[in-house]
Structure formats: C-alpha cells, structure tokens
Amino acid sequence: GGGGAEQAMKMEKPWSCTVCCFNRPTVTVSDFNTGEVLGMVSDPCTCFGLTFTMKDPQENPIITANGGCCQWGICCPLPCGPCAEVNFELQEASSGQAIGLLKKKVPGILKWCLAPDVDNYTVRFDSNGPWDGKNKALMMAMAIFMDFRIFSENSNDDKDDAPPQPE
C-alpha cells in the first residue's frame, strides 16, 4: 500500500562479551503482536566457516545454515562474478538433509557504488523442509542476524547523522 510498515516480529539480542568460543551471540525472535517466542538464532563457534543455528522456543536446533569458509563473496565482495554472492545451504539439524538455500547477493554496480550498505537476500524453501509460518519467520530473522554479524562493515554506519534522542 501506502508505504506504511507494520511490525511483525521483534528481535532481541542482549549485550554480551563474546570471546572466541565463549558466550556466543543469540537473538530471541518473538511475535510482535502477541509476544509469543518463535525461537532463537545463534552464531555457534566454528573454527573455520560460517554456521548459524535456528532453534525452537525450547532451544532445540531445527535448522543450520552452513556457508563454509571459502566463498569469494565473503573474502572479496564485488558486484560481479563469483564475488557477488554468498550461499548458505540450509540443513535440517537432526538429519543434515538439505532443505533450502539462503543467498546474499551484492546488487548491481550502480547500487554498489552509491549505496554500499544495500544487499539482496533470497531464501529458497524446499518442499522437504519444516517450513511452517514460524520457521519461515525465523529464517527471515536469521538472514537479518547474519547481515549484522558478517556483512555490516560500512563507512556509512560510522556517520552520526541520526536525529538527537529525547532524554
């Protein structure tokens, strides 16, 4: 419609001091309207590679997103060729079966030059996965969490052009 936005979910990540494998970050995702906890997304410790885990409200792992460590888009993000994307295979946590794909893609050259903090995310939900509404919402939260954890290194973020906050 008219350009308005309605909040659907709330993501909370309390401050924590992460040191190597200790006290790894976790975000709790809840329904904005009801307050019901949908689950959690965490960044577990892995020596090499990028892995994220999606958990149910009882903290049981449901889905893992594995990005490996050797993708051009992680080392050298550019708007062309293999450097333009990073793929995370989605796997069912209990069986390791592939159930989808989360892809981060750098936009075209013009957007990349003028708005370096813009990225496109695509999620493919395979029919063999546990994709109810809650898990799809958690997957969207996982994409946002990954973006902040890995890809939000931008000089535009350092500018303090935000309006003053009331005290």
C-alpha positions as CSV (number, residue, x, y, z in Angstrom):
1,G,0.0,0.0,0.0
2,G,0.7,3.5,1.1
3,G,4.3,3.0,2.2
4,G,3.4,2.2,5.8
5,A,5.0,-0.6,7.7
6,E,3.6,-2.9,10.3
7,Q,5.8,-4.6,12.7
8,A,5.6,-8.4,12.6
9,M,8.4,-9.7,14.8
10,K,10.7,-8.5,17.5
11,M,14.3,-9.5,17.7
12,E,16.2,-9.1,21.0
13,K,19.9,-9.6,21.5
14,P,21.1,-8.7,24.9
15,W,24.6,-7.3,25.2
16,S,27.3,-10.0,25.7
17,C,31.0,-10.1,25.8
18,T,32.0,-12.8,23.2
19,V,35.5,-14.2,23.5
20,C,36.3,-16.9,20.9
21,C,34.0,-19.8,21.6
22,F,32.6,-18.4,24.9
23,N,29.3,-16.5,25.2
24,R,28.4,-16.7,21.5
25,P,25.6,-14.3,20.4
26,T,22.0,-15.4,20.3
27,V,18.9,-13.4,19.2
28,T,15.5,-14.2,20.5
29,V,12.7,-13.8,18.0
30,S,9.1,-13.2,19.1
31,D,5.8,-12.3,17.5
32,F,5.5,-8.5,17.9
33,N,1.7,-8.5,18.5
34,T,1.4,-11.5,20.9
35,G,4.8,-11.6,22.5
36,E,5.0,-15.4,21.7
37,V,8.6,-16.5,21.4
38,L,9.0,-18.1,17.9
39,G,12.6,-19.3,18.6
40,M,16.2,-18.2,18.6
41,V,19.0,-17.8,16.1
42,S,22.6,-18.3,17.2
43,D,26.1,-18.0,15.9
44,P,27.9,-21.0,17.3
45,C,31.6,-21.3,17.5
46,T,33.2,-22.9,14.5
47,C,36.9,-22.9,13.8
48,F,36.6,-22.4,10.1
49,G,33.4,-21.5,8.3
50,L,30.2,-19.6,8.8
51,T,27.4,-21.6,10.5
52,F,24.2,-20.3,12.1
53,T,21.6,-22.3,14.0
54,M,17.9,-21.8,14.2
55,K,16.3,-23.1,17.4
56,D,12.7,-23.6,18.6
57,P,11.5,-21.9,21.8
58,Q,12.8,-24.8,23.9
59,E,16.3,-24.2,22.3
60,N,16.3,-27.4,20.3
61,P,18.1,-27.0,17.0
62,I,15.8,-27.0,13.9
63,I,17.9,-25.8,11.0
64,T,21.5,-24.9,10.4
65,A,22.8,-22.6,7.7
66,N,26.3,-23.5,6.6
67,G,28.2,-21.0,4.5
68,G,31.6,-22.7,4.6
69,C,34.7,-20.6,4.7
70,C,35.9,-20.5,1.1
71,Q,33.5,-18.3,-0.9
72,W,34.7,-15.4,-3.0
73,G,31.8,-13.3,-1.9
74,I,33.0,-13.4,1.8
75,C,36.6,-12.6,1.0
76,C,36.1,-10.1,-1.8
77,P,32.5,-8.9,-2.1
78,L,32.2,-7.2,-5.6
79,P,29.1,-6.7,-7.8
80,C,30.2,-9.2,-10.5
81,G,31.1,-12.9,-11.0
82,P,31.5,-15.3,-8.1
83,C,32.3,-12.4,-5.8
84,A,28.7,-11.1,-6.0
85,E,27.1,-13.8,-3.8
86,V,27.4,-15.9,-0.7
87,N,25.4,-19.1,-0.3
88,F,24.3,-20.8,2.9
89,E,23.0,-24.3,2.5
90,L,20.0,-24.8,4.8
91,Q,20.1,-28.2,6.5
92,E,17.7,-29.9,8.9
93,A,19.6,-30.0,12.2
94,S,18.6,-33.6,13.1
95,S,19.4,-35.3,9.8
96,G,21.7,-32.9,8.0
97,Q,19.4,-33.2,4.9
98,A,19.5,-30.2,2.6
99,I,16.2,-28.3,2.8
100,G,16.8,-24.9,1.2
101,L,19.3,-22.2,0.4
102,L,19.8,-18.7,1.8
103,K,21.7,-16.4,-0.7
104,K,23.2,-13.0,-0.1
105,K,23.8,-11.1,-3.4
106,V,25.6,-7.9,-3.9
107,P,23.4,-5.6,-6.1
108,G,24.5,-4.1,-9.5
109,I,27.5,-1.8,-9.9
110,L,25.5,1.4,-9.6
111,K,23.8,0.5,-6.3
112,W,27.1,-1.0,-5.0
113,C,28.9,2.4,-5.6
114,L,26.1,4.7,-4.4
115,A,24.7,2.6,-1.6
116,P,27.3,0.1,-0.3
117,D,25.1,-1.0,2.6
118,V,22.4,-2.4,0.3
119,D,22.3,-6.2,-0.3
120,N,19.7,-8.6,-1.6
121,Y,18.8,-11.8,0.2
122,T,16.9,-14.7,-1.3
123,V,15.6,-17.7,0.6
124,R,14.6,-20.9,-1.2
125,F,12.3,-23.1,0.9
126,D,12.5,-26.7,-0.5
127,S,9.3,-28.7,-0.1
128,N,11.0,-31.3,2.1
129,G,11.7,-28.8,4.9
130,P,9.8,-28.0,8.1
131,W,8.6,-24.7,6.6
132,D,5.6,-23.6,8.7
133,G,4.9,-19.9,9.2
134,K,7.0,-19.7,12.4
135,N,10.1,-21.3,10.8
136,K,9.8,-19.0,7.7
137,A,9.7,-16.0,10.1
138,L,12.7,-17.4,11.9
139,M,14.5,-17.8,8.6
140,M,13.9,-14.1,7.8
141,A,15.3,-13.3,11.2
142,M,18.3,-15.5,10.5
143,A,19.0,-13.5,7.3
144,I,18.9,-10.2,9.3
145,F,21.1,-11.6,12.1
146,M,23.6,-12.9,9.5
147,D,23.7,-9.5,7.8
148,F,24.5,-7.7,11.1
149,R,27.0,-10.4,12.2
150,I,29.0,-10.8,9.0
151,F,28.3,-8.2,6.3
152,S,27.6,-4.8,8.1
153,E,31.1,-3.3,7.8
154,N,30.3,0.0,6.2
155,S,31.7,3.5,6.5
156,N,28.1,4.9,6.3
157,D,27.4,3.2,9.6
158,D,30.0,5.4,11.4
159,K,28.3,8.7,10.5
160,D,26.3,10.2,13.3
161,D,23.6,11.8,11.3
162,A,20.7,10.4,13.4
163,P,18.4,12.8,15.0
164,P,19.0,13.5,18.7
165,Q,17.2,11.2,21.0
166,P,14.9,12.6,23.7
167,E,16.1,12.1,27.3
